[in-house]
């Protein structure tokens, strides 16, 4: 499931391949994983829940 997706690393990972942060994959849903443990677990958000989360974070 997660291997077939395109993952983007957070800009807060210092721009290096070894930077440790989170990655997100957006398709019909949003998956979030730890970039230093790509084969570990993921958080799954529905598209509306992901948009709500981003709105909430943007209002801080």
GITA-V997013 format. One record per run of one state. SS is the DSSP state (h for helix, s for strand, l for the rest). FROM is the first residue (numbers start at 0). LEN is the number of residues. If there is no record, write none. Layout:
ss:SS from:FROM len:LEN
ss:SS from:FROM len:LEN
This chain:
ss:l from:0 len:7
ss:s from:7 len:2
ss:l from:9 len:1
ss:h from:10 len:3
ss:l from:13 len:8
ss:s from:21 len:5
ss:l from:26 len:2
ss:s from:28 len:6
ss:h from:34 len:3
ss:l from:37 len:4
ss:s from:41 len:5
ss:h from:46 len:12
ss:l from:58 len:2
